[in-house]
Amino acid sequence: MQITKKRVVLFLLFIFPLICFLILSTGKNNFTKLPVLTNQVLDVSLIDSTKTFNDHITIVCFLGSNINQNKGGFFNLNEKIYKKFIEYKKFQIIAIYPHGKEKEVNLLKTEISAFTNMIHWNFIAGSKKDITALHSGLGTNDVLSNLYTSNVYLVDKNGDLRGRINDQDSKDGKLFSYNMNSVSELNAKLKDDVLVLYYEYYAAFKEKNKNKADRKEIGL
């Protein structure tokens, strides 16, 4: 049978996507889950009782005492990550800052809101002690400087810190955090890892519903 241009187009448009779907749909855990690097980090409710990591996919960042000086990274985070996931369920950014910096935070919020809806941005003020404790609870080797770090952290619905254990750019392969000053790192790593986490939850939900259907079919 002669392979014509028309047949190639039909294959690419219909057959190939179907094959991909079937591969992804069959079997259990046909994808790599995002590793847990720290179990049960301190919850943000330590600082604000109205907020929590539980049942959310959270990007955690620390604004520090010199917010105006460091704000470039927060614009990167907004453009490359927040806007990508603003429509996703249970997604949030938690931005921690020290008491007394409300004026600078309000200015940052005003500037970011000029470009996007801030509905899933949460700015939370805390004491130096509580901010330091929350950061230490992430279980990383990162250091806060004036309560600031350019690194952001990915916390899952169970309050576990997610990341990578075979990252080529990390000394021991473990990637605990993502540099928001690096657009390439946000694009190539954090965005992909958030997507993997969402697919992980989707696959678990799909498997749970499948098991329910199987039990119903056999009368359990």
C-alpha positions in Angstrom: 0.0 0.0 0.0 1.4 3.3 -1.0 2.0 5.8 1.8 0.5 9.0 0.7 0.6 12.5 2.2 -3.0 12.2 3.1 -2.5 8.9 5.0 0.4 10.4 6.9 -1.8 13.4 7.9 -4.6 11.2 9.0 -2.2 9.1 11.1 -0.8 12.1 12.8 -4.2 13.6 13.5 -6.2 10.6 14.6 -4.2 7.3 15.0 -1.1 8.6 16.8 -3.0 10.5 19.5 -5.2 7.4 20.1 -2.2 5.2 20.5 -0.7 7.6 23.0 -4.0 7.7 24.9 -4.2 3.9 25.0 -0.6 3.7 26.3 -1.4 6.2 29.1 -4.7 4.6 29.9 -3.6 1.0 30.3 -1.8 -0.4 33.4 -1.2 1.3 36.7 1.4 4.0 37.4 2.7 4.3 33.9 4.3 7.6 34.8 7.0 8.7 37.1 5.7 10.2 40.3 7.2 13.3 41.7 9.4 12.3 44.7 8.7 13.3 48.2 11.8 15.0 49.7 10.4 16.0 53.1 7.4 14.4 54.8 4.9 16.6 56.6 6.5 20.1 56.6 5.2 22.6 59.1 1.9 23.9 57.9 1.4 27.6 57.1 -1.4 27.6 59.7 1.5 28.1 62.2 1.5 31.7 61.0 -2.1 32.2 59.8 -4.8 29.9 61.1 -7.1 30.7 58.1 -4.5 29.2 55.6 -3.2 25.7 55.0 -1.1 23.6 52.7 -3.5 20.7 53.1 -5.7 19.8 50.1 -3.8 22.3 47.9 -0.9 22.3 45.5 1.2 25.2 46.9 4.1 27.2 45.8 5.7 28.7 48.9 8.0 31.8 48.7 9.7 34.1 51.2 9.6 37.8 50.5 12.1 38.9 53.1 12.8 42.4 54.5 13.9 44.0 51.2 10.9 43.3 49.0 11.4 46.1 46.5 14.9 45.0 45.9 14.0 41.4 45.3 10.7 41.7 43.6 11.9 40.7 40.1 11.7 37.0 40.9 8.1 37.3 42.0 7.1 38.8 38.6 8.9 35.8 37.0 6.9 33.4 39.3 3.6 35.2 38.4 4.3 35.1 34.6 5.7 31.6 34.2 3.9 29.6 36.9 0.9 31.4 38.4 -0.7 32.3 35.0 -0.1 28.8 33.8 -2.1 27.2 36.7 -4.5 29.9 37.7 -7.4 27.9 36.4 -6.3 24.7 38.0 -8.3 23.5 41.1 -6.7 23.9 44.5 -3.6 25.7 43.2 -2.2 28.6 45.3 0.9 30.6 46.0 1.8 31.4 49.6 4.1 34.4 50.0 5.5 34.9 53.5 6.8 38.3 54.7 7.7 39.8 58.0 5.5 42.0 60.1 6.0 45.7 59.3 6.4 45.3 55.6 2.8 45.8 54.6 3.4 48.9 52.6 6.0 47.2 50.4 3.7 44.1 50.0 0.7 46.2 49.0 2.9 47.9 46.4 4.0 44.5 45.0 0.4 43.3 45.0 -0.7 46.4 43.1 2.1 45.9 40.5 1.4 42.2 40.0 -2.4 42.7 39.8 -1.9 45.0 36.8 -1.1 41.8 34.9 -3.3 39.1 36.4 -6.1 38.1 38.8 -4.6 37.7 42.3 -7.3 35.3 43.6 -4.8 32.5 44.3 -2.0 34.7 45.6 -1.9 34.6 49.4 0.4 37.1 51.3 0.9 36.2 54.9 2.7 38.2 57.6 4.6 36.5 60.3 7.2 37.0 63.0 10.9 36.3 62.4 10.7 33.3 64.7 7.7 31.8 62.9 9.0 32.5 59.4 12.3 30.9 60.3 10.6 27.9 61.8 8.4 27.4 58.7 11.4 27.6 56.4 13.4 25.2 58.5 10.5 22.8 58.5 10.9 22.3 54.8 14.0 20.2 55.6 16.3 21.8 53.0 19.8 23.2 53.1 18.6 26.6 51.8 19.5 29.6 53.9 17.2 32.6 54.6 18.9 36.0 54.3 16.9 38.8 55.9 14.0 36.3 55.8 14.3 36.1 52.0 15.4 33.4 49.5 15.1 33.4 45.7 14.1 29.7 46.0 10.5 28.6 46.0 9.1 25.3 47.2 6.4 22.9 46.0 4.2 21.4 48.7 1.5 18.8 47.8 -2.0 18.2 49.2 -0.6 16.1 52.1 1.8 18.8 53.2 4.8 17.0 51.8 7.7 18.8 50.0 8.1 17.5 46.4 11.1 17.9 44.2 13.6 15.8 42.2 16.1 13.1 43.2 18.0 12.9 39.9 18.4 16.5 38.9 21.5 16.9 36.7 22.1 20.5 38.0 22.1 19.6 41.7 25.2 18.4 43.5 23.7 15.2 44.9 20.8 15.0 42.4 18.2 16.3 44.9 16.3 19.4 43.9 14.5 20.8 46.9 13.5 24.1 45.5 13.4 26.2 42.3 15.1 29.5 41.7 12.5 32.1 40.7 15.2 34.4 39.4 15.8 31.9 36.7 13.1 31.9 34.0 14.6 28.8 32.4 14.4 26.9 35.7 10.8 27.9 36.2 9.9 26.9 32.7 11.9 23.7 32.4 11.5 22.3 36.0 8.9 23.9 38.2 6.2 24.1 35.6 6.8 20.5 34.5 6.9 19.2 38.1 3.6 20.9 39.0 2.1 19.3 35.9 3.4 15.9 37.0 1.9 16.4 40.4 -1.5 17.2 38.9 -1.4 14.2 36.6 -0.4 12.0 39.6 -3.6 13.1 41.4 -5.6 12.7 38.3 -4.3 9.1 37.8 -5.0 8.3 41.5 -8.6 9.7 41.1 -9.1 7.7 37.9 -7.8 4.5 39.6 -10.0 5.0 42.6 -13.1 5.4 40.5 -12.2 2.3 38.5 -11.9 0.3 41.7 -15.3 1.5 42.8 -16.8 0.5 39.4 -15.1 -3.0 39.7 -16.5 -3.5 43.2 -20.0 -2.5 42.1 -19.8 -4.9 39.2 -19.0 -7.9 41.4 -21.6 -6.8 44.0 -19.4 -5.5 46.7 
